[in-house]
């Protein structure tokens, strides 16, 4: 396994971990009806999705090269 592929996989794992934490925060915010925490959780989910998309793109570029 080369270094670029390892970095891509670690990036994907980090994004998935962030997504799990963000969804947990989303559930807690909805349960408490906290609008500010809900906005933060939604933004965190967006960040996690973007990170996952970037990691997948990096992995695909590595496969094509």
Secondary structure as GFF3:
##gff-version 3
##sequence-region A 1 65
A	DSSP	alpha_helix	3	32	.	.	.	ID=ss1
A	DSSP	alpha_helix	35	64	.	.	.	ID=ss2
###
